[in-house]
Amino acid sequence: MVSVWRSQATSSLPWEPDRHLDVDIARSVIRGQFPSIDVQQIRHLGSGWEFDALATGDGWVFRFPRRAEYQALFDREGPVLALARSALPPETRVPLVELLGQPSGEFAYSFAGHRLIDGVAADSVAPNLHPEMARSIGVVLGAIHSIPIAAARAAGVTESRPGPPDDGGRAWLGRNLAGASQLTGADPTVARAVAWVAELSDPLRTLDAPRRFIHHDLWPEHLVVDPATGQLVGILDWTDTLLGDAAGDFVTLAAFGGWGFLEQVLENYPHEVDEGFRQRLRFMAQFLSVMWLGEAQRLGRDIERHIAWVRNAFAAEL
């Protein structure tokens, strides 16, 4: 299989890799350490902040750290994945690491393999299957948020704490607001949304809310759905889990699915939400949709997708 994917850039920027990787290197590294794996057919699944993910023809996914510091995440996520697996319904899988590759001359960092969880991203599911998808997401979020805080702490999960934003947070806000501001002519809702964020006095404040174990990174690509049924069959990327506001796990659902879809999810969510839940959720969805649009503009990725997310997040008010 021929692939044009490359992960070549090396940079000091934390969202860019500090090493070179391409399909040929990945194939050679996997074959050298796991000769029973079929690497003849290998494809690039995607690249996140921490990993490049590639799938083999015999149903394995290998994650390669994009920077040296991210290889430590394999050890950190192990107890979290075991905890999640114990709480989730049996039909919803997590990427349990079964193969751990060691650094070598071809690739300087450790890398990990798990079984492929086959399906599609949640934002590509046919609209007629959204009710089933909402049902299964609501049930699964209920299971995640039922994990005892003591068990999460024992697995190494830390708690978000209120406090003033640090310099990194302020720089992130400034970069993304500047990026989104360049797109105000693309859509009237974007223009109003950017103006709203620009007028916020303290947008990075941590909102007061009850604490639960949360996934904290439920992008559509991390919600693996059966395209024939709408059933949620897997949840990926558990490296950002924390003890925080449960509303945070619903933000992307409102952004990509809209508020009607979000309410369908909540109808199937077994926990009672607190009085300020929807207000916090609306604030986070609106603020973060603008930040994500600004990031997409800066990185040249999925701008139309994120304009749609801004429209969804602000639809109820604008």
Buried (B, 14 or more C-beta within 10 A) or exposed (E): EEBEBEBEEEEEEEBBBBBEBBBEBBBBBBBBBBEEBEBEEBEBBEBBBBBBBBBBEEEBBBBBBBBEEBBEBBEBBBBBBEBBEEBBEEEBBBBBBEBEBEEBEEBEBBBBBBBBBEBBBBBEBEEEBBBBBBBBBBBBBBBBBEBEEEBBEEBBBEEBEEEEBEEEEEEBBEBBBEBBBEBBEBBEBBBBBBEBBEEBEEBBEEBEBEBBBBBBBBBBBBBBBBBEBBBBBBBBBBBBBBBBBBBBBBBBBBBBBBBEBBEBBBEBBEBEBEEBBBEBBBBBBBBBBBBBBBBBBBEEEBBEBBBBBBBBBBEEEE
